[in-house]
Amino acid sequence: MNKAEKVEIITKVTSLLKEIPSSMDIVKKGGNRHKRFEYLATHMVEKAIEKDALIISENRMGIAILFKTSKKDDNFLKDIRSQIGLVLNVTGIKNAYRIVKNQNYIKKQRPQTGEYLYCWFWGILAESRGADTQVGKEMKDEFYRQAKEYQVPLYAETRMRKNALVYQRFGFELFHEWQHPSGDTMYFLRYNPPAKN
């Protein structure tokens, strides 16, 4: 991916993050909020590139970050520099404790042993959304292809009910609901791939 393509993806992720309740929650209000969303998007895209987890639809209107991971990959000290950068440039110190507490609850819903795929981010730009567009189907097919290839379950969560319904329509099962401290319901979803032929 060249520099111009990376900037384009970061710009699109920045725009999509502004629609997602979880990111609106963690990005500190006031000041130049757009810059904070941009910093978060840059962090996410760079991490996705580093881990080979970035999925971009053919028309470049759908972007997802799908990590193959496990509980043992979750090492706070390994990422401490980027964590400090996020606290200083995105969340603010006041929000950090609340965010860590919520993240701990969310992570406990994922497998505590073995590997799995985790959909950290999935967004489709407004002009490519809707039941009749190919972008969602194309991306879902790639998620399922990877789950089947690695023979591991795929996990996602969302605080947007309509997105939870889309996941379920695509074959995910809703396995847990949580009254998020924000007042929203958080939906936890899982897809178990069929065995390889």
Salt bridges, closest charged atoms under 4 A:
GLU8 OE2 - LYS12 NZ 2.66
GLU8 OE1 - ARG60 NE 3.15
GLU19 OE1 - ARG129 NH2 2.53
ASP25 OD2 - ARG159 NH1 3.02
GLU38 OE2 - HIS34 NE2 3.74
GLU38 OE1 - LYS35 NZ 3.08
GLU46 OE2 - LYS6 NZ 3.15
ASP74 OD1 - LYS107 NZ 3.23
ASP79 OD2 - LYS47 NZ 2.93
GLU115 OE1 - LYS68 NZ 3.26
ASP141 OD2 - LYS137 NZ 2.91
ASP141 OD1 - LYS140 NZ 3.06
GLU142 OE2 - ARG145 NH2 2.83
GLU149 OE1 - ARG145 NH1 2.49
GLU157 OE2 - ARG110 NH2 3.30
GLU173 OE2 - ARG190 NE 3.11
ASP184 OD2 - ARG159 NH2 2.91
